[in-house]
Amino acid sequence: MRIMHVDASAKREHSNSRALSRYFLERLRERHVAFELDYLDVTVDTPPHVTEEFAIATYTPAEERTDSMKATLASSDALCARLLAADALVFAMPMYNWSMPSAFKAFIDSVTRTGLTYKFAADGSTVGQLGRQKVLFITSRGADLRAGSPYQSMDALTPALKAAFAFLGVKTPGFVDAQPLQFANPEARAQALERARAELDELAGQWAQWAKTTEAVGAARGATCGATRGAADEPLSATCEE
Ligand SMILES: Cc1cc2nc3c(=O)[nH]c(=O)nc-3n(C[C@H](O)[C@H](O)[C@H](O)COP(=O)(O)O)c2cc1C
C-alpha cells in the first residue's frame, strides 16, 4: 500500500501537527501495516499559486493545449499522479486564521484538475477520482473550537477540507483535531494532545484492518483478472481493468 503524507505547518520540530502525523504512521508500523511513503512538505515544495496561464490552461481540453500550456500544468499533473497513485492520504496541518495554511490551499488548487482528479459523467455531473483512497486529516488548533465552545462557529477549516475533497470523491474522511493547544494552559494542552493521540491509536487499528482487507481484495482481483503489477509499488487498481 502507498500512503501519501503531506505536512503543512510552518513550524518544524515544534510543530504539533507534524508530530501527530508522525505518531499516526508509527502506530501503523507498530501494527505491521506494510506501506510505502510518498512524503510532501508543502511548506518546502509549495505548489505554485494559480496564475493566469494556469487558470486558462487547466480548463482548456487536453488535446487543444499548446506546449506552453502543457508546461504550465506539468507540476500539477505530477502532483495529481502522486495523489491518484496513493491508496491512502494523511494530511496534517495547523489552523491559520480559522482556515488552512495557504501552502495547503495551493496544494488543493494544484490537485483539483478537470480530467485528472475529477471527470465528467455522461449526464454532466462531476465524478471525483479519489473514491478509493482512505483519507485522514490531522489538524492542530490554538483555540478550542469543539461543540459548545465560543469559537465553534469560527471553524472554516473543517468544512473547507470536507468540500474540497468531497468534490474529488472522498466520501468519509477521518478527522483528528488537536485542540486547544497554543492558546490554552499547559494542562489543557497536554489533555488535547492525549485525546488526539488516543483517537489516532484507534484510527490506526481501523486502518490496519482496512489494509488487510484491501490487500486481500487486491490479491483476489489480481488472481481473477490476471493482472500483473507494473512496478512493485503500483496499486493493483492501476493495472487491472475495471
Ligand atoms: C499565523 C497563525 C494563525 C493562527 N490562527 C489560528 C486560528 O485562527 N485559530 C486557532 O485556533 N489557532 C490559530 N493559530 C494557532 C495554531 O493553529 C496552533 O498553534 C497549532 O497548534 C499550530 O500547529 P503546528 O504546531 O503544527 O504548527 C494560529 C497560528 C499561527 C502561527
The ligand as a MOL file (V3000), in Angstrom:
LIG
                    3D

  0  0  0     0  0            999 V3000
M  V30 BEGIN CTAB
M  V30 COUNTS 31 33 0 0 0
M  V30 BEGIN ATOM
M  V30 1 C -0.3800 32.6340 11.6480 0
M  V30 2 C -1.1380 31.8230 12.6550 0
M  V30 3 C -2.5160 31.8910 12.6790 0
M  V30 4 C -3.2330 31.1330 13.5930 0
M  V30 5 N -4.5850 31.2050 13.5890 0
M  V30 6 C -5.2990 30.4340 14.4550 0
M  V30 7 C -6.7180 30.4510 14.4370 0
M  V30 8 O -7.3620 31.1220 13.6470 0
M  V30 9 N -7.3690 29.6680 15.3110 0
M  V30 10 C -6.7130 28.8650 16.1860 0
M  V30 11 O -7.3670 28.1490 16.9420 0
M  V30 12 N -5.3770 28.8250 16.2220 0
M  V30 13 C -4.6540 29.5870 15.3820 0
M  V30 14 N -3.2830 29.5420 15.3970 0
M  V30 15 C -2.6110 28.6180 16.3290 0
M  V30 16 C -2.2320 27.3220 15.6460 0
M  V30 17 O -3.3260 26.7530 14.9830 0
M  V30 18 C -1.7380 26.3390 16.7090 0
M  V30 19 O -0.6090 26.8620 17.3680 0
M  V30 20 C -1.3950 24.9860 16.1040 0
M  V30 21 O -1.1690 24.0840 17.1330 0
M  V30 22 C -0.1600 25.0760 15.2180 0
M  V30 23 O 0.1020 23.8120 14.6720 0
M  V30 24 P 1.5950 23.3400 14.4910 0
M  V30 25 O 2.1360 23.1510 15.8900 0
M  V30 26 O 1.5440 22.0850 13.7310 0
M  V30 27 O 2.3310 24.4320 13.7780 0
M  V30 28 C -2.5510 30.2880 14.5120 0
M  V30 29 C -1.1530 30.2380 14.4710 0
M  V30 30 C -0.4500 30.9710 13.5590 0
M  V30 31 C 1.0520 30.8880 13.5320 0
M  V30 END ATOM
M  V30 BEGIN BOND
M  V30 1 1 1 2
M  V30 2 1 2 3
M  V30 3 2 2 30
M  V30 4 2 3 4
M  V30 5 1 4 5
M  V30 6 1 4 28
M  V30 7 2 5 6
M  V30 8 1 6 7
M  V30 9 1 6 13
M  V30 10 2 7 8
M  V30 11 1 7 9
M  V30 12 1 9 10
M  V30 13 2 10 11
M  V30 14 1 10 12
M  V30 15 2 12 13
M  V30 16 1 13 14
M  V30 17 1 14 15
M  V30 18 1 14 28
M  V30 19 1 15 16
M  V30 20 1 16 17
M  V30 21 1 16 18
M  V30 22 1 18 19
M  V30 23 1 18 20
M  V30 24 1 20 21
M  V30 25 1 20 22
M  V30 26 1 22 23
M  V30 27 1 23 24
M  V30 28 2 24 25
M  V30 29 1 24 26
M  V30 30 1 24 27
M  V30 31 2 28 29
M  V30 32 1 29 30
M  V30 33 1 30 31
M  V30 END BOND
M  V30 END CTAB
M  END
